Amino acid sequence: MKSIQRRLGLGLFGILLVVGVITAQSSLWLFDLGLRRYLQGNLREEAEILLTALSRDANGPQLNEQRLSPRYQRPWSGSYFRIDLGDQLWRSRSAWDYSLEKPSTAGLNPALVTGPEGQQLLIYRADFQRFGQPVSISVAQDYTPILQASLRAQGLIVALGCGALLLILLLQRLNIRRALRPLEDARQQVQQLQQGQRARLERSAPQELEPLVTQINRLLEHTENSLKRSRDALGNLGHALKTPLAVLLSLASRSELDAHPQLRAQLQDQLEQIQQRLVRELNRARLAGDVLPAAHFDCAAELPPLLATLRVLHPHVSDISYDAPPGLRLRWEREDVLEVLGNLLDNACKWATNQVSLAIRQEPAELLITLDDDGPGIPETERERLFSRGARLDEQMPGHGLGLAIVRDTLEAWQGHLTFQDSPLGGLRVVLRLPSPKGDA
């Protein structure tokens, strides 16, 4: 969501910057054009005044300097003229030793001309008829103060534009954040859905998001119903097959088969294998589908009752403890996690002398579960045998080795990894490593 805000902010900044620069330059250009047209009118009036200052006497055309403005008398005043009448030329004293060139065409000269003392001159040429002869009057005015004022105005416009741009960006950022708030809320709800903190998305969504929220909720409901029906069918199938198997096992142990001990042993062995295979395959089928978020395993709520049950079943183990971060929820289904941890803890309690310890840690890329006991442990050369189906290292302990097989099948479905190590308590350490995708709490 932050990347969207960043892209929108950068895009808006670029657009406003381009529009602002074009607008500012266009405004300055139009202002300069309007000012030059205004000064053109003043320069034409000056040229007409200079035309009236021309008079004629016995010596020919003369320029009456008393009718000239005083600024044409003051050196480098910024106002200059040049009058061309036939072979005669009059220049203003204000130009001093600077010779004002006659523009090639009548009207306002499009370019500024460098004058005395580095002045930038705006020149206007007007052509008249006087005394039956063509008269060309060129009038110049210093444009430097206007350029300096224009630069100051340009700097002020840039400063005001930057301030306005920052203000617009700030307001637009707040507006974008407010507009994207429903998307952020929806993202957080989806994350909570993945973490098992909610079962549905809230329907109070903006009009634009309401169809999406409705479809997601319908998909969740459909998935939940389909999963429930599948598991109910699997449960019914398991109960339907377990009863006949139990009857067959009972029949295989009856006295009528005492005369055929080999046949009885074969029947019991095959029926036990069918029973174990049935339990394992039903468990594998139950793990095949994705679980619903609301069924996730809450460590703080589920582990204390589990440990309390184990203390009752194994009174010789006085110290059964666990360590997990507060609020940790595992993304797998509650029943599956209970079955895995229950089998491993039960095995640890069977072999432990006095202490069993469970630790759950959320690493950046995985979930790490370690289980330690202070029992006799297992030699490293014998640990590989535990990964074979129905393997048991001590036939004196109750059970048939199916619990570890169920744990192994469940970890395969979760894409997890199981290893055995030496425990700091002196017994066996069981290490489970489970992948932890982004979004898990």
PyMOL commands that set and color helices and strands:
alter all, ss='L'
color gray80, all
select helices_A, chain A and resi 2-52+65-67+70-72+93-95+116-118+144-195+210-252+255-257+261-288+293-295+299-313+334-351+380-387+402-414
alter helices_A, ss='H'
color red, helices_A
select strands_A, chain A and resi 54-57+60-63+79-85+88-91+107-108+113-114+120-130+133-142+296-298+319-323+329-333+355-362+366-373+417-422+428-435
alter strands_A, ss='S'
color yellow, strands_A
deselect
rebuild
show_as cartoon
